[in-house]
């Protein structure tokens, strides 16, 4: 028995060990290159800007300074903009899933009439768009200008997400499952709701994460289509605060200019943390499905 167990052991040569160590070191280096800039922004937002400017802060705050956050939270509209961003993200993600997931499933059905032509119809906007002015006129003619729905409806359809969903359904749902469901009298809609959706948690989580990140970071659409301050999201408000600080900095001189520059740097780092922290908290909960979604369309044995 011991002889059989020893024969099953995989022999690893010294050259393979060295190669594995090199790959591990490269992976650690790449992880550090990704994590450290994020960590530096966090510690810089709590540090004295003079220490950051002179290079005294590189791994841990030398002196805790919360003036940047205090100035940001003094803005009366920041909490309302925070709330609007959360609502835009939640509602927009649900609408995007309700639109793109069924479209991806329909495109994956081989028996769908005109499937090839619809595929071409969907692919054209990926390479050719109407442009900003025609899109603005369409939004205006539909009466969505300066409304809540302009942030979640006109841009809810994502051709890329539809293609990802189509690839997932085509490669993950066997034809035999649909045939067996048909024998039991199951229709297309019932099969989609009862079988396809419960088996598609990975692609749903991935598309939801992609959509939520895009909506959370979106500020250009709000800049173009929104004029009411009560509808503005957090990203646009933070942009306006930073621009106003830069304007004050350009008009100041001497010691006042130095203080404003330090305050502007602290608010800049603080705004990055405030705007990215909530969406980063979603990753631990969706990591399992996200890792599965990375393999969508891969060759399976």
Secondary structure, 3 states (H helix, E strand, C coil): CHHHHHHHCCCCCHHHHHHHHHHHHHHHHHHHHHHHHHHHHHHHHCECHHHHHCCCCCCCCCCECCHHHHHHHCCCCHHHHHHHHHHHHHHHHHHHHHHHHHHHHHHHCCCCCCHHHHHHHHHHHHHCCCCHHHHHHHHHHCCCCCCHHHHCCCCCCCHHHHHHHHHHHHHHCCHHHHHHHHHCCCCHHHHHHHHHCCCCHHHHHHHHHHHHHHHHHCCHHHHHHCCCHHHCCHHHHHHHHHHHHHHHHHHCCHHHHHHHHHHHHHHHHHHHHHHHHHHHCCHHHHHHHHHHHHCCCCCCC
